[in-house]
Amino acid sequence: MEVAEVLPDFADAFPFEEFNRMQREAVPALLEHDANVVASAPTASGKTALAELAICNALADGGTALFLAPLRALTNEKEADWDRFEELGYSVYVVTGERDLNPRRARRADILVMTPEKLDSATRKHDSPRYAFVTDVDVCVIDEVHLLDADRRGSVLEVTISRLRRLCDPRVVALSATMPNVADVAAWLDADPETTLEFGEEYRPVDLNAGVKTYTHGENTFADKYRRLYRALDLAEPHLREDGQALVFVSSRQDTVQAAKKARDEIGERDVPMGARGDYDFHTEAKRLENSTLRKSVLDGVAFHHAGLSKSDKDLVEEWFKQGKIELLFSTSTLAWGVNLPARCVIIRDTKYHDPLEGEVDMSPLDILQMLGRAGRPGYDDVGYGWVVCDTREADKYRRLLRDGKEIESRLAESLETHLNAEIAMGTITDLEDVMDWLETTFYYVRGQSRPEEYDFPNLKRNVRDTLEGLVDRGFVETGENLSIEATPRGVLASTYYLRLETAARFADLCEREKIDAAAVLEAVAGAEEFDSVSARQAERDAISSVLVGQEIGDLEAGQRKVLAILRSAANGTTPAELRSDAWVIRQNATRLLSALGAFLERFASPHDANLARRVEARVENGVAEDAVGLTAIDGVGPGRASKLSTEGLATPGDVLGAGVAGLVDAGLSEGVAEQVYEGAQSLPTIELDWGAFPETVATGKNDVREVAIRNVGEPAQAGIRVTVNGVEMTASSCYLRESETIPVGVFGANEEELEYTVSVAFPGEPLLPIEETRTVTVT
């Protein structure tokens, strides 16, 4: 069956001319029916073509296609791969983060590419002009739908697809690796029997011989890695000697590099005939690599691949592996989900990995099966070999996985209250009947019918009602007349910022404090539920203590103290080496939480408190001093430039404006950068205070009201204005400050000898230091 016969207008969209056996059998379901499709097929059997068939079918009818990729790294891969559609005149747009989103391009795109998390965000905001495009989708292709069973991410995929179907009811095409309970996924998505396709292992292009190999676990985890590495090399060696290739999966980026270094030495000692040191042309090609360690390694036929490499280096490694120039490749699990790089022998060296937020966790069974699925090179091998290297105590668990596969479960119960709160906050659930209707659209409900005992199905609806009552009791939801349900401001903010509800409650409690300082803000975030599984390793404890020494700290556990130490040191730009391996992930999560806390403070405390949180967030993100943090609000000013300017005495955007382009050049910036920074400073609010005829004295018992003018000669912004007398708040207000605002200030003759009046203007959305001016009035 030739592509040109089936889809003459889209023949150039496919990288091959003929469909394989599995693809041929799927064509009628995809092109001759309108019903939803669920297709389960072995890894490497050609499922991507099924996605492309569904997309072509939608484009032929003038529709918009949405492709859901399981990982962010794969969305960019698809964008590059699908330039074939661009050449046919169809636009492909990858929907990325909030700041980078181009709504106009998204609206006009023929093919949208997103992760489940990004689609979750977009569908929550579908009624805003920025995200309205998400309701125009005609077909939604879910790649690797078995991710429903993934920790944390599975429930996001589940509720998001249910929500999308309620919003615009697109055709859904769900693709999956082989799974035993494909019928449950089909029931959830209302796929017809004719469009539920289950392709067994006989459709694998190369047979898979998979097994488990054990090693004896020792006291030293570092030594254990090398025990497993030597076990892996023992398994790979026979294939390498026969000009086969081996792909070894390890748990972290750093481990790919270390394992490749050690493997090069060991292969040399074993005298395995590998490498291309005599190939002059390859020597020249290898110089194109940016990573110097990789440059040396590839000449011996050994390489590593991870998300931290440049795109150019990753592309070269993939190309050379396909050509056979690289014979032994060490990689993280990301590669198993992305580029199709099969090898004769696949070895999973590490079944556990260190998660900065969760500690040591088991590799997901889905990842294990996905990685093993890379074994066997179509057209080169008759059989592929896959091995799981694990501790003797866990061998039976992995043997069962390889023998029986993995049924797909719902993970919704683990985060039911969070997702239920989100639906209520969006207004898609407005009463108890809606709650039950929503429940029946979930995979959780379908799976409960299949396994009633495990899911406590007879009590499922009661459990959901109990969850709803819990939301009411904790202040996230309120009920009204006729059993109506509505989210409170706390519930809306928790949904908007994807907070765990315990964290949202913690933030709301902080808002009720009389005095909030930077230390309290950092402690609130360090103690967030999102960090509840962070562990402090023994080697890190001295570094944690040194950062926190001499500081009063509330009731935080060891892992939370580690988070606090990372945040405090990050704010100063001095993270200890012992804490750096987890610091990036923790900082990324912390800045999101600080942004959410700022929104809580603006809603429930004051704009000044929100501004404080925004400044703390900017310091954690950029590692700059407190007095220079306002510089990071200027486009084009990062941590390095902020430090440079503050060292030259330019610590605020106001200083930058006062210096002008010439002053910035004198401070060490090039003229082009100086112009850019000056222009950026002009796009921020700039405040001038005019106290008018403010008195210097007031008689005891006399009262007077004067006016202070607050002028914004920069860009308009939301502002909080506060007046204090001798440190006690007198008035406070919030406004959108465009040009000028006048505030009354009462001058009264009290018992004090002097009255110190302070007017303070803060911007909750910018990390600018509050603008403050003081006048002293003597009481006579």
C-alpha distance (Angstrom), angle and dihedral (degrees) to the residues before:
residue distance angle dihedral
M1 . . .
E2 3.79 . .
V3 3.79 121.2 .
A4 3.80 90.8 -133.1
E5 3.83 90.6 58.8
V6 3.79 94.3 51.0
L7 3.82 99.6 38.5
P8 3.81 108.7 13.5
D9 3.83 92.9 172.9
F10 3.82 92.7 51.4
A11 3.81 103.4 39.2
D12 3.81 90.8 116.6
A13 3.81 91.3 54.0
F14 3.81 90.3 73.3
P15 3.82 124.4 71.1
F16 3.83 92.0 -140.5
E17 3.81 137.1 48.1
E18 3.81 101.7 -135.4
F19 3.80 133.1 44.0
N20 3.79 117.7 -125.6
R21 3.80 123.7 -125.2
M22 3.82 96.0 -87.5
Q23 3.80 92.9 46.5
R24 3.82 92.0 48.5
E25 3.78 91.6 54.4
A26 3.84 90.9 49.2
V27 3.82 95.9 50.8
P28 3.86 97.1 85.6
A29 3.83 92.9 51.3
L30 3.80 91.9 49.6
L31 3.80 101.2 39.7
E32 3.81 106.6 25.1
H33 3.82 99.9 45.0
D34 3.80 134.3 55.3
A35 3.79 94.6 -153.6
N36 3.78 124.9 108.9
V37 3.81 114.7 -88.0
V38 3.80 131.9 -141.8
A39 3.80 115.4 -172.2
S40 3.80 123.9 -178.5
A41 3.80 117.3 -171.9
P42 3.81 138.1 153.5
T43 3.81 120.0 -86.6
A44 3.83 112.4 -87.2
S45 3.80 93.5 20.1
G46 3.83 93.2 116.1
K47 3.83 105.7 -93.1
T48 3.82 92.3 151.5
A49 3.80 88.9 71.4
L50 3.81 89.2 58.2
A51 3.80 89.1 56.6
E52 3.80 89.9 49.5
L53 3.83 91.8 48.7
A54 3.81 90.4 54.0
I55 3.81 91.0 47.2
C56 3.82 92.7 49.1
N57 3.80 90.1 49.5
A58 3.82 90.5 54.8
L59 3.81 93.8 44.5
A60 3.82 91.0 50.5
D61 3.82 87.8 59.8
G62 3.82 92.3 47.5
G63 3.79 92.8 -105.1
T64 3.80 135.0 138.9
A65 3.80 121.3 -111.6
L66 3.80 127.0 -152.5
F67 3.80 119.8 -159.1
L68 3.81 116.8 -163.8
A69 3.81 112.1 -154.0
P70 3.80 118.2 -165.1
L71 3.83 95.9 -133.2
R72 3.80 134.1 35.3
A73 3.82 90.5 -128.1
L74 3.81 88.7 60.9
T75 3.81 95.3 53.7
N76 3.82 90.6 67.3
E77 3.78 89.7 44.5
K78 3.80 90.0 56.0
E79 3.81 91.6 48.0
A80 3.81 90.0 56.1
D81 3.81 93.5 42.2
W82 3.78 93.8 49.5
D83 3.77 97.2 56.7
R84 3.83 79.1 109.4
F85 3.82 87.0 75.8
E86 3.81 90.8 46.3
E87 3.82 88.8 55.8
L88 3.82 88.1 55.3
G89 3.80 90.2 54.1
Y90 3.82 99.9 -98.5
S91 3.80 120.5 124.0
V92 3.81 122.9 -130.8
Y93 3.81 118.8 -159.5
V94 3.79 127.4 -175.3
V95 3.81 110.2 -149.5
T96 3.80 107.0 -141.7
G97 3.82 135.5 165.7
E98 3.80 127.1 -20.8
R99 3.80 95.1 -101.8
D100 3.79 94.9 47.0
L101 3.80 97.8 45.9
N102 3.80 115.3 120.1
P103 3.84 102.9 -160.4
R104 3.80 92.7 -169.8
R105 3.82 92.5 55.8
A106 3.80 90.7 43.9
R107 3.82 91.4 52.7
R108 3.79 92.5 49.9
A109 3.80 97.3 42.9
D110 3.79 120.1 114.3
I111 3.82 92.6 -160.9
L112 3.79 121.5 33.4
V113 3.81 119.7 -165.5
M114 3.81 118.8 -160.2
T115 3.80 143.7 152.6
P116 3.84 118.5 -118.8
E117 3.83 89.2 -108.1
K118 3.82 92.3 54.5
L119 3.81 91.4 47.0
D120 3.81 88.7 50.1
S121 3.81 89.4 54.5
A122 3.81 93.2 45.4
T123 3.81 95.4 48.4
R124 3.82 91.0 48.7
K125 3.82 87.3 57.5
H126 3.81 97.6 36.1
D127 3.81 93.2 124.6
S128 3.82 92.0 60.9
P129 3.84 117.8 90.0
R130 3.80 88.6 -123.0
Y131 3.81 94.2 62.7
A132 3.81 101.7 25.4
F133 3.83 89.3 110.0
V134 3.80 90.4 76.2
T135 3.82 91.8 72.5
D136 3.83 91.8 59.0
V137 3.81 95.7 68.4
D138 3.83 115.1 127.1
V139 3.80 99.8 -177.7
C140 3.80 128.7 21.2
V141 3.81 116.8 -161.7
I142 3.81 113.5 -161.7
D143 3.79 110.5 -158.6
E144 3.83 113.0 -154.3
V145 3.82 96.5 4.1
H146 3.82 88.8 -178.6
L147 3.82 84.6 82.0
L148 3.81 83.1 88.6
D149 3.80 82.8 90.4
A150 3.82 95.6 53.0
D151 3.81 120.4 115.7
R152 3.83 112.2 -97.4
R153 3.83 93.3 -18.8
G154 3.81 95.3 64.1
S155 3.79 96.0 67.1
V156 3.83 90.4 48.0
L157 3.81 90.9 56.1
E158 3.81 91.1 46.1
V159 3.81 99.2 51.6
T160 3.80 93.4 38.2
I161 3.80 94.2 56.0
S162 3.81 90.2 46.1
R163 3.82 89.0 51.0
L164 3.81 94.2 46.8
R165 3.79 90.4 51.7
R166 3.80 90.1 53.4
L167 3.81 92.0 47.3
C168 3.80 101.6 49.0
D169 3.83 108.2 -10.9
P170 3.83 97.8 -133.0
R171 3.77 122.7 -176.5
V172 3.81 106.4 -93.0
V173 3.79 122.2 -145.4
A174 3.82 110.5 -173.4
L175 3.80 119.6 -168.3
S176 3.76 125.0 -167.4
A177 3.76 146.4 168.2
T178 3.79 113.4 -108.0
M179 3.82 110.5 -58.3
P180 3.80 129.0 172.5
N181 3.83 97.6 -135.6
V182 3.79 101.5 48.6
A183 3.83 87.5 138.0
D184 3.83 90.3 68.4
V185 3.81 91.9 54.4
A186 3.80 89.1 47.4
A187 3.82 90.7 51.1
W188 3.80 90.8 49.8
L189 3.81 92.4 51.3
D190 3.84 95.0 38.8
A191 3.81 92.5 -121.5
D192 3.81 115.2 171.2
P193 3.82 121.0 -120.7
E194 3.84 88.2 -109.6
T195 3.80 90.6 55.2
T196 3.81 97.6 43.5
L197 3.79 104.3 93.4
E198 3.78 123.5 -172.5
F199 3.79 116.2 -175.9
G200 3.80 114.8 -173.2
E201 3.79 131.8 -149.0
E202 3.80 89.7 -80.4
Y203 3.82 86.1 76.5
R204 3.80 91.7 60.4
P205 3.81 106.9 113.4
V206 3.84 88.6 -138.0
D207 3.81 126.1 28.4
L208 3.79 115.4 -113.2
N209 3.80 123.6 -134.2
A210 3.82 103.2 -167.4
G211 3.78 129.4 176.8
V212 3.80 147.5 150.0
K213 3.80 126.0 -104.1
T214 3.79 120.6 -169.3
Y215 3.78 136.9 -150.2
T216 3.79 131.1 -170.5
H217 3.76 112.4 -100.0
G218 3.84 114.1 -130.3
E219 3.79 136.0 -165.5
N220 3.81 95.1 -100.0
T221 3.83 114.9 69.3
F222 3.82 91.0 -163.0
A223 3.81 91.3 55.9
D224 3.83 89.4 45.4
K225 3.81 90.0 60.7
Y226 3.79 89.7 58.3
R227 3.81 92.3 45.6
R228 3.80 87.9 55.6
L229 3.81 91.6 43.7
Y230 3.81 92.8 54.4
R231 3.83 88.7 46.8
A232 3.79 88.9 52.3
L233 3.80 92.4 49.0
D234 3.81 90.3 49.8
L235 3.81 88.2 56.2
A236 3.81 94.5 44.1
E237 3.82 97.9 44.0
P238 3.84 99.4 78.7
H239 3.81 90.4 52.2
L240 3.81 93.6 45.2
R241 3.82 89.6 52.3
E242 3.82 88.8 54.5
D243 3.83 93.4 51.8
G244 3.79 91.4 -100.2
Q245 3.79 123.7 136.6
A246 3.78 130.2 -121.8
L247 3.80 129.1 -154.1
V248 3.82 115.1 -161.9
F249 3.80 119.4 -166.9
V250 3.81 118.0 -151.7
S251 3.79 131.9 178.4
S252 3.81 106.3 -108.7
R253 3.80 144.3 23.3
Q254 3.79 91.5 -111.5
D255 3.81 90.6 51.0
T256 3.82 92.0 55.5
V257 3.81 89.4 58.7
Q258 3.82 96.3 43.1
A259 3.82 93.3 45.0
A260 3.83 91.7 49.6
K261 3.83 91.3 50.9
K262 3.81 92.8 49.4
A263 3.82 92.6 43.4
R264 3.83 91.5 54.4
D265 3.81 90.4 56.4
E266 3.80 93.6 44.2
I267 3.82 93.9 48.0
G268 3.81 88.8 50.5
E269 3.81 90.6 52.5
R270 3.81 91.4 47.8
D271 3.81 89.3 48.9
V272 3.82 93.7 -130.6
P273 3.85 107.3 175.3
M274 3.82 100.8 -118.8
G275 3.77 140.9 128.5
A276 3.77 139.1 53.9
R277 3.80 102.9 -110.0
G278 3.81 90.1 134.5
D279 3.82 92.3 52.1
Y280 3.82 104.7 96.4
D281 3.82 93.7 -172.5
F282 3.81 91.6 53.7
H283 3.82 89.7 48.8
T284 3.79 87.7 57.6
E285 3.81 93.0 45.5
A286 3.81 91.7 50.1
K287 3.81 89.8 61.5
R288 3.80 87.5 71.2
L289 3.81 90.0 71.4
E290 3.80 114.5 103.9
N291 3.83 94.8 -156.9
S292 3.82 108.1 79.9
T293 3.84 94.5 -157.9
L294 3.80 90.1 52.4
R295 3.81 90.5 46.7
K296 3.82 91.0 60.4
S297 3.80 94.6 39.7
V298 3.83 100.4 53.9
L299 3.81 92.1 60.1
D300 3.81 87.0 66.3
G301 3.80 91.7 49.9
V302 3.82 92.6 -106.1
A303 3.81 125.3 114.2
F304 3.80 144.3 158.7
H305 3.79 132.2 -138.7
H306 3.79 129.4 -163.4
A307 3.81 140.2 144.7
G308 3.82 92.5 -98.3
L309 3.81 93.8 67.4
S310 3.79 119.3 95.3
K311 3.80 115.5 -96.3
S312 3.80 89.6 -113.4
D313 3.83 92.6 54.9
K314 3.82 92.3 46.1
D315 3.80 91.1 49.9
L316 3.82 92.0 50.6
V317 3.81 93.0 48.1
E318 3.81 91.0 49.9
E319 3.80 92.4 47.5
W320 3.82 94.1 47.9
F321 3.80 91.5 46.8
K322 3.81 90.1 53.2
Q323 3.82 89.0 49.3
G324 3.81 91.4 49.7
K325 3.81 94.9 -118.0
I326 3.80 88.6 118.2
E327 3.79 109.7 53.4
L328 3.80 102.6 172.8
L329 3.81 118.7 41.9
F330 3.81 127.5 -178.4
S331 3.78 115.6 -158.7
T332 3.79 146.3 160.9
S333 3.81 119.1 -112.5
T334 3.82 92.0 -96.1
L335 3.80 89.3 82.2
A336 3.81 90.6 60.0
W337 3.82 90.9 62.6
G338 3.77 96.7 43.0
V339 3.77 135.6 39.0
N340 3.79 114.6 26.4
L341 3.81 100.6 -113.9
P342 3.80 107.1 157.3
A343 3.80 122.3 -173.1
R344 3.79 132.0 -169.4
C345 3.80 89.3 -121.0
V346 3.82 126.9 31.8
I347 3.79 120.1 -172.6
I348 3.79 126.1 -173.6
R349 3.78 102.8 -152.7
D350 3.82 96.2 176.0
T351 3.80 124.1 44.1
K352 3.82 91.7 174.6
Y353 3.79 132.2 50.9
H354 3.78 138.7 -175.1
D355 3.80 113.7 -106.5
P356 3.84 112.0 -166.5
L357 3.81 89.5 -142.2
E358 3.81 99.8 37.4
G359 3.82 106.4 29.9
E360 3.83 118.0 -137.1
V361 3.79 110.4 -3.6
D362 3.81 136.3 172.2
M363 3.77 118.4 -102.0
S364 3.79 107.7 -105.5
P365 3.84 114.8 -99.1
L366 3.81 86.0 -127.4
D367 3.81 90.3 58.2
I368 3.81 91.1 47.2
L369 3.81 92.9 53.4
Q370 3.81 92.1 42.1
M371 3.81 91.6 53.1
L372 3.81 94.0 47.0
G373 3.79 88.2 50.0
R374 3.82 88.4 70.5
A375 3.83 90.6 70.8
G376 3.80 115.7 111.4
R377 3.80 128.8 40.6
P378 3.82 112.6 -126.0
G379 3.78 110.1 -128.6
Y380 3.81 92.9 16.4
D381 3.82 108.4 52.9
D382 3.81 133.8 44.8
V383 3.79 91.4 -159.4
G384 3.80 136.3 19.6
Y385 3.81 124.2 -146.7
G386 3.79 122.6 -142.2
W387 3.79 126.7 -177.7
V388 3.79 134.5 -175.3
V389 3.82 111.9 -154.5
C390 3.80 109.1 -155.3
D391 3.77 145.2 147.8
T392 3.82 114.1 -76.8
R393 3.82 90.6 -115.0
E394 3.82 92.0 61.1
A395 3.80 98.8 42.1
D396 3.82 95.8 99.8
K397 3.81 91.5 52.0
Y398 3.80 91.7 56.8
R399 3.81 93.6 41.5
R400 3.82 88.5 56.4
L401 3.81 90.2 48.9
L402 3.81 92.1 52.3
R403 3.82 92.4 44.9
D404 3.80 101.6 43.1
G405 3.80 104.5 22.3
K406 3.78 121.2 -140.8
E407 3.77 125.2 -68.2
I408 3.79 111.3 -140.6
E409 3.79 113.9 -115.0
S410 3.80 131.0 -170.5
R411 3.79 116.2 -110.3
L412 3.79 94.6 -167.4
A413 3.81 95.0 105.8
E414 3.83 89.3 64.8
S415 3.82 92.2 62.9
L416 3.81 102.7 17.1
E417 3.82 96.2 131.2
T418 3.82 92.3 51.5
H419 3.80 93.8 51.3
L420 3.79 94.0 41.5
N421 3.81 89.4 52.0
A422 3.83 89.6 50.8
E423 3.82 93.0 53.3
I424 3.82 90.9 49.0
A425 3.82 91.2 47.1
M426 3.81 90.0 53.3
G427 3.79 91.2 51.2
T428 3.82 95.0 -119.9
I429 3.82 88.7 118.3
T430 3.79 115.6 49.5
D431 3.82 104.3 156.0
L432 3.81 143.0 14.6
E433 3.80 92.5 -88.9
D434 3.82 89.4 56.9
V435 3.81 89.1 52.2
M436 3.79 91.1 57.2
D437 3.80 92.8 43.4
W438 3.81 89.4 51.9
L439 3.80 91.8 48.6
E440 3.81 90.8 55.8
T441 3.84 90.7 56.1
T442 3.82 91.7 61.1
F443 3.79 131.4 94.9
Y444 3.81 84.7 -131.8
Y445 3.82 89.7 68.0
V446 3.82 93.8 45.2
R447 3.80 92.7 48.2
G448 3.80 89.2 47.3
Q449 3.80 89.1 59.3
S450 3.81 90.2 51.7
R451 3.81 95.0 47.1
P452 3.81 104.9 24.2
E453 3.81 96.2 168.2
E454 3.79 97.3 48.7
Y455 3.82 91.7 45.9
D456 3.84 95.2 38.5
F457 3.81 86.3 -126.1
P458 3.84 97.5 177.5
N459 3.83 87.8 61.4
L460 3.80 97.9 35.6
K461 3.81 96.0 107.4
R462 3.78 91.8 44.5
N463 3.80 90.2 51.2
V464 3.79 90.1 52.8
R465 3.82 90.6 49.6
D466 3.81 88.8 51.3
T467 3.81 89.2 51.4
L468 3.79 89.7 51.8
E469 3.81 91.5 50.6
G470 3.80 88.6 50.8
L471 3.81 89.6 55.5
V472 3.80 89.8 52.2
D473 3.82 93.1 47.4
R474 3.81 92.0 50.8
G475 3.80 94.8 49.8
F476 3.81 100.3 -108.4
V477 3.80 96.5 109.4
E478 3.78 134.3 26.8
T479 3.79 130.1 -160.5
G480 3.78 126.4 -138.9
E481 3.76 140.1 178.9
N482 3.80 118.6 -32.3
L483 3.82 90.0 19.3
S484 3.81 91.5 -68.8
I485 3.80 116.9 169.1
E486 3.79 126.8 -147.5
A487 3.80 134.4 170.3
T488 3.79 118.6 -114.8
P489 3.83 119.8 -134.8
R490 3.81 86.9 -97.0
G491 3.81 90.6 54.6
V492 3.81 92.5 47.3
L493 3.81 92.7 51.2
A494 3.82 91.7 46.6
S495 3.81 89.1 54.1
T496 3.80 95.7 42.3
Y497 3.80 92.7 53.7
Y498 3.84 98.0 35.7
L499 3.78 92.6 -120.1
R500 3.75 126.1 168.4
L501 3.76 105.2 -115.9
E502 3.82 94.1 -118.8
T503 3.80 87.7 57.7
A504 3.80 92.6 48.5
A505 3.82 89.5 51.8
R506 3.83 89.9 48.9
F507 3.81 90.9 51.8
A508 3.81 91.5 47.8
D509 3.82 89.6 52.5
L510 3.82 90.9 52.8
C511 3.80 89.8 53.8
E512 3.81 89.7 62.5
R513 3.81 94.2 58.9
E514 3.78 116.9 111.4
K515 3.81 93.4 -135.3
I516 3.79 124.5 28.8
D517 3.79 120.9 -172.0
A518 3.82 135.8 172.7
A519 3.81 92.0 -93.4
A520 3.82 91.0 55.8
V521 3.81 90.9 48.3
L522 3.82 92.9 52.5
E523 3.80 92.3 45.2
A524 3.81 91.9 51.3
V525 3.81 90.0 54.2
A526 3.83 95.5 42.1
G527 3.81 88.9 53.7
A528 3.82 93.7 49.1
E529 3.80 117.7 129.4
E530 3.80 88.9 -120.4
F531 3.82 87.1 72.3
D532 3.81 97.0 43.2
S533 3.82 93.9 112.3
V534 3.81 97.5 46.7
S535 3.79 109.7 121.4
A536 3.79 129.7 -158.7
R537 3.78 111.5 -135.0
Q538 3.79 118.4 -143.2
A539 3.82 92.1 -110.9
E540 3.82 90.3 56.6
R541 3.80 99.8 51.1
D542 3.81 98.7 84.5
A543 3.83 90.5 50.6
I544 3.81 90.8 49.5
S545 3.81 91.6 50.7
S546 3.81 92.3 48.1
V547 3.83 91.5 54.3
L548 3.81 94.3 46.4
V549 3.81 98.2 39.1
G550 3.79 114.6 133.4
Q551 3.82 94.6 10.5
E552 3.77 126.1 118.4
I553 3.78 108.5 -121.8
G554 3.77 128.2 -176.0
D555 3.79 127.5 -133.7
L556 3.81 100.7 -47.7
E557 3.80 126.7 153.1
A558 3.82 122.9 -131.1
G559 3.82 94.5 -92.1
Q560 3.80 92.1 47.7
R561 3.81 90.1 48.8
K562 3.80 86.9 54.9
V563 3.81 90.4 53.0
L564 3.81 90.6 48.4
A565 3.82 91.3 49.5
I566 3.81 90.8 50.9
L567 3.81 92.1 49.0
R568 3.80 94.8 46.1
S569 3.80 93.5 47.5
A570 3.83 91.9 43.1
A571 3.81 89.7 54.7
N572 3.80 88.4 56.6
G573 3.80 94.3 41.8
T574 3.81 91.8 -119.5
T575 3.83 108.8 107.0
P576 3.85 109.4 168.6
A577 3.81 114.8 -115.9
E578 3.83 91.1 -118.7
L579 3.82 90.8 62.4
R580 3.79 100.3 42.0
S581 3.81 98.6 90.5
D582 3.83 91.8 68.6
A583 3.80 97.9 25.8
W584 3.81 98.0 90.3
V585 3.82 95.8 55.0
I586 3.81 92.7 42.1
R587 3.82 92.0 49.2
Q588 3.82 91.4 48.6
N589 3.79 91.1 53.6
A590 3.80 92.8 41.2
T591 3.81 94.5 54.5
R592 3.81 89.4 53.4
L593 3.81 90.0 49.8
L594 3.82 92.1 46.4
S595 3.79 89.3 52.8
A596 3.80 89.1 51.9
L597 3.81 91.7 46.9
G598 3.80 88.7 52.4
A599 3.81 89.3 56.4
F600 3.83 90.7 49.6
L601 3.81 91.2 49.7
E602 3.80 92.4 48.4
R603 3.81 91.1 50.3
F604 3.82 100.5 39.8
A605 3.84 106.2 20.6
S606 3.82 122.6 21.5
P607 3.82 142.5 -60.3
H608 3.80 88.8 -109.0
D609 3.80 91.1 57.3
A610 3.81 89.7 47.1
N611 3.80 89.7 51.0
L612 3.81 89.1 52.0
A613 3.83 90.4 55.0
R614 3.81 90.2 47.8
R615 3.82 90.7 52.9
V616 3.80 91.8 48.0
E617 3.82 88.9 49.8
A618 3.83 91.4 51.5
R619 3.80 91.2 49.0
V620 3.82 93.3 50.0
E621 3.80 89.6 47.4
N622 3.82 97.0 45.3
G623 3.81 106.9 22.6
V624 3.82 96.4 -131.0
A625 3.80 132.5 146.3
E626 3.80 119.9 -92.6
D627 3.81 94.0 -111.6
A628 3.82 92.5 51.6
V629 3.80 99.4 42.9
G630 3.82 92.6 100.0
L631 3.81 89.5 67.0
T632 3.81 90.0 68.4
A633 3.82 88.1 67.1
I634 3.82 87.9 70.6
D635 3.80 114.5 91.6
G636 3.78 109.2 -114.1
V637 3.82 95.5 24.3
G638 3.79 113.1 111.8
P639 3.80 129.4 166.8
G640 3.81 95.8 -73.8
R641 3.78 95.6 49.4
A642 3.82 92.4 42.7
S643 3.82 90.9 54.4
K644 3.80 91.3 46.5
L645 3.82 93.4 51.3
S646 3.81 94.9 44.3
T647 3.82 90.1 50.4
E648 3.82 86.9 56.5
G649 3.80 90.6 52.3
L650 3.83 97.3 -98.9
A651 3.81 101.5 119.6
T652 3.82 103.4 151.8
P653 3.81 138.4 39.9
G654 3.82 86.0 -109.9
D655 3.81 89.3 58.8
V656 3.81 88.9 50.1
L657 3.80 91.5 52.9
G658 3.79 90.9 46.7
A659 3.81 91.8 50.8
G660 3.79 94.2 50.0
V661 3.79 123.7 -162.9
A662 3.83 92.2 -57.3
G663 3.82 91.8 53.3
L664 3.82 91.1 49.2
V665 3.79 90.2 51.9
D666 3.81 88.7 50.6
A667 3.82 87.4 52.2
G668 3.81 89.5 59.6
L669 3.82 105.6 -91.2
S670 3.78 121.6 129.4
E671 3.77 114.6 -112.2
G672 3.82 93.9 -108.0
V673 3.80 93.0 49.8
A674 3.81 91.0 43.5
E675 3.81 90.6 55.5
Q676 3.81 90.7 48.4
V677 3.83 92.8 49.2
Y678 3.81 92.8 46.0
E679 3.81 90.1 50.6
G680 3.81 89.7 48.7
A681 3.81 91.6 52.6
Q682 3.80 89.7 52.3
S683 3.81 90.0 58.8
L684 3.83 91.6 63.9
P685 3.80 128.4 82.1
T686 3.83 113.8 -90.7
I687 3.79 119.0 -163.2
E688 3.81 131.8 -150.5
L689 3.82 120.7 -177.8
D690 3.80 122.2 -151.3
W691 3.81 112.5 -168.1
G692 3.81 92.6 -173.3
A693 3.82 115.3 -163.3
F694 3.79 94.6 -12.2
P695 3.83 110.0 171.3
E696 3.81 123.5 -118.2
T697 3.84 92.6 -154.9
V698 3.78 138.8 28.8
A699 3.79 128.5 -171.6
T700 3.78 119.2 -118.9
G701 3.78 109.9 -91.0
K702 3.82 93.9 14.9
N703 3.81 121.6 119.9
D704 3.78 128.6 -158.5
V705 3.82 134.8 172.4
R706 3.79 118.9 -145.5
E707 3.80 131.4 176.9
V708 3.80 128.2 -125.0
A709 3.81 117.4 -161.0
I710 3.80 117.9 -143.7
R711 3.78 112.0 -161.7
N712 3.80 125.1 -169.0
V713 3.80 107.5 -157.0
G714 3.81 91.7 173.2
E715 3.81 133.0 56.9
P716 3.84 119.1 -35.3
A717 3.82 116.1 -101.7
Q718 3.79 143.0 162.3
A719 3.81 107.9 -87.0
G720 3.78 140.4 -175.9
I721 3.80 117.9 -145.2
R722 3.78 121.0 -161.2
V723 3.82 132.1 -179.6
T724 3.80 119.9 -163.1
V725 3.80 131.9 -177.3
N726 3.80 115.3 -153.6
G727 3.80 88.0 -18.6
V728 3.82 95.2 -51.6
E729 3.80 116.8 116.8
M730 3.77 111.9 -112.8
T731 3.82 102.4 173.5
A732 3.79 136.2 -5.8
S733 3.79 131.3 -173.3
S734 3.77 141.4 165.9
C735 3.78 126.7 -141.3
Y736 3.77 144.8 152.9
L737 3.78 98.6 -102.1
R738 3.79 109.8 -147.6
E739 3.80 107.3 155.8
S740 3.79 114.8 -30.7
E741 3.78 139.7 -1.1
T742 3.81 126.4 -175.4
I743 3.80 120.2 -150.8
P744 3.81 126.9 -169.2
V745 3.81 115.7 -126.9
G746 3.80 119.1 -164.4
V747 3.81 114.8 -140.1
F748 3.78 110.7 -163.3
G749 3.77 133.8 174.4
A750 3.80 103.2 -120.4
N751 3.79 132.8 168.0
E752 3.81 92.5 -87.7
E753 3.78 120.0 99.4
E754 3.81 91.6 -136.6
L755 3.79 134.6 22.7
E756 3.80 117.8 -153.3
Y757 3.80 111.4 -158.5
T758 3.80 117.8 -163.9
V759 3.80 124.7 -172.4
S760 3.80 112.2 -163.7
V761 3.81 127.6 -173.5
A762 3.83 118.7 -167.0
F763 3.80 131.7 178.7
P764 3.83 112.0 -143.1
G765 3.81 93.1 -162.3
E766 3.82 97.7 49.9
P767 3.83 131.9 60.1
L768 3.82 90.1 -128.1
L769 3.78 119.5 136.4
P770 3.83 109.6 -112.3
I771 3.80 114.0 -95.6
E772 3.80 107.0 -121.4
E773 3.79 133.8 -179.5
T774 3.78 129.3 176.7
R775 3.82 135.6 -154.1
T776 3.79 124.9 -172.4
V777 3.82 121.5 -145.5
T778 3.79 119.9 -165.8
V779 3.82 116.0 -141.7
T780 3.82 109.7 -137.5
